[in-house]
């Protein structure tokens, strides 16, 4: 089943896209695991889950037990095959949610038991489980590594009108290519009359556009009323349905 990583600058709407894709796929009958790997940890609300699971990074004793070791040594392959079952929460349409939490980094390239644990967990869910996986990421690839990238079928980068958002998309692609992610697609969100200009800039970066989501006040209403976007409906949700139609869920 397809594994989708979704990235982009903060505030562009990637969590809305992630949660809506997850719910739509579940409604189509797929077993869906949604993973919140963004420090903002808002995916639960986009899925319509009122009581989200505790972030895994807060289970310090578990992480030390599984990935830690004496004198600062840590295990590169800790046991993680039971984590989804023990710490995931099932929400509407039977989407299962797992929240990773934030790994504190002491410096560039820092490794620690928590980082080792998270990378091992992502390797497991991306390479071993037979479910659709939606990975809501921060604007980077820190959670990933070369051991996980062959499990990612496509990285969707959500872009909104604005130079900084497009620049972030370019940096995300550059970083992702360095760890051998091969397939990318851009989703233009909150689109207006400047779609052609944004498409041209993305084309210059070598990022194909897989869909355009219009500005939709229904999303604001959904946020204010704490309702999942897919339950509110509207033009934006219909556009995400069209994006889903372009993705091949069952991989060869």
N, C-alpha and C positions, 0 to 999 in steps of 0.2 A: 504494500500500500504506500501511497505517496507520502513523502516527508517534506514539509514546507517550512523554511525558516523565513520569518518576516522581520525586516529591519527598517530603519529610517530615523531621521532626526526626531527628537522628542516633540510631541504635540502634533505630529502630522496625521495621526489617526491610525497608526499601525495596530493598536490594540483593538480598535473597532473592527478593522479588517480581519484580524486574527480570530476574534470571538465570533464574528458573523460567519466566516468560512467554516469554523469548527461546528457551529450549530447546523448550518445548511448541509454539511457532509453527513452529520449524524442523522438528520432527517431523511437523507437518501439511503439510510440503512447501514452506514459504515460505523465500525468501532473507532472512536476518535479519542485521542489523548491530546489535550492542550497543555502546553508547558509555558508557564510564565517565567521568562528569564530576564525580564526587564526590572531594573531597580524600583521603578514606580509601582509595580505589582498591582495593576488595575485590571488584569484580564478577567478576574472573577466577575466583576460588574458587567463587563461586555458579554459574558456568557449567561448572565442572569443567576449567578450563584450568590446567595445572600450570606452564607457562612463559609468563606474560603479557608482552605487548609493553612496551617502554620507553615511559614517558609522553612525549607529544609535546613538552611544555614543556622537556624536557631536550635537545631538538635545537635548541640556541640558534643555531647557525650557519645552519641551514635556515630558522628563523623570521626571522632578520635578513636573510637573502638574499631571502626571499619577501615579507616585510612591512615590513622596515626601510627606512631611507633616511637621507640626510645631514641633519645638524643637527636630529636629533630628529623629522624628518618620517617618517611611515609610510604605507604603502599601505592603503587601505580595502578593496580587492578583490584580495588576493594570490592567486596560483595555488594551488589546493588540490585540483583534480580528480584528482590522482594519489595523494593521501595515504592513502586507505583501502587501495588496492592495495599500496602500498609499506610501510605501517607497521601494518596490521591483521594479527592472528593468527587462524587458523581453528582452532576447538575442536570439541568433541563435537557431533554432529548438524549439523556444518558452519556453526555460528554463528560469525560473524566479530566479533572484539573489537578496539576501538580505545580506548586510554586517553589522555585529554587531559592530565591532570596539573594542577598548581596554578599559576594566574597570580598573581604577586605584584602587589598593588595598592598604590600610593602614597597613595591617598586615595579618597574616595567619587567614583565616576564616572571613575576613572582609565582612561585609554586608553594603550596601548603596543603595540609590534609583536606581542607574544604575544597580547594581547587581541584585536587586529584579526584576527590569523591564526585564532584559535579561532572567532570569530564568523563569519568567512568560511567556515570549514570546516563549521560547523553549518548555515549557510544552504545550502551545497551538498548535504549529506546529507539535510536535511529537505525541500528543494524540488526537487532534481534527480535523485536516484537512485531507481530503482524497486525498493526493498527495504522490508521492514518494519524500522523503526528503533525500538529501545528505548533511551531516554536516562536513565541512572541519575544523578540530579542531587543536589547538595547542597540544603539547605533554603533555597532562594532562587532568583532568576532571573538571577544575575550573568552566567552564560554566554550568556544569550539577549539578544535585542534585537528591535525591531519588524520588522527585516528577516527574522527567522526564524519569528516566531510564527504566521504564516499556514500554515506547514508542520506545525505541531503539531495533531494531530487531537483529542487529549485529554490533559489532565494528571491523572494519578492521584496522590493524596496519601495516603500510608500513615500511619495513625494507630493508636496503641496506647492502652490505658486510661491516663488521666492528663491533668490539666489542661494541662500544658505542651505535650504533643503536640497537643492540640486547638487551643491558642492558636497554635502554629506553623502548623497547617493554615490558620487564619484569615489569618495574615500572608502565607503563600504565595499564597493566593487573591487577597488585596488587591494584592500586588505584580504577580502575573500579569495581573490585569485591567488594570493600568496600561499593560501592553504588549500589550493586545488579545488575550490568550488567552481564548477564549470558552467552552470546554467543560471541565468538571472532574468528577472522581469521587473519592470517598474509599474506601479499603480499610481496614477495621478489622482490625488484626492482634493476635494474642495475646489473642483475645477470651474473655471469661468471662461472668459473670452481669450485667455492666454494659453490655451491648450497647445496650439500649433507651435508656439515659441518654446514651451517646455518640452514637447516631443522632439524638437530640433536639438535642443541642448542635450537631452538624454541620448539621442542618436549619436551625437558627437562623442559621448562617453562610452558608446558601445552597449547601451542598455535598451533592449526593446521594450516598448510599452504594451502591456497585456490587458490594460483596462483603464477606464476613466470613470471616476466617481464624482458626481456633481455636488456642489454645495447643497446641503439639505437641512433645513431647520428642524426636521423630525429628529435628527441626531441630538440636537441641543435639548429638545423636549425629553428625549429618552434619558439623557444624562441627568437632567433636573429632577425627573421622576424616578430615577434609579431603576430604569427598565432596560433590559438588553435591547440593543438596536434591532435585532432580528424580530423581536416581539413587537416593537413599535412599527416596523415596516417603513415604507417610503421609497423615494427615488434612489437613495444611496444604497439601500439593501438590494433593490432590483439590479443595480449596477454590479454589486458584488456577486449576485447570482450569475450574471453574464460572465464575470471573470472566472468563476468556478467552472462554467461550461467550457472554458478554453483550456483547463488543466486536465491532464489525463490522470485520474485517481489511481487506477491499477497500473503499476509499473511492470515493464517486461523484466 
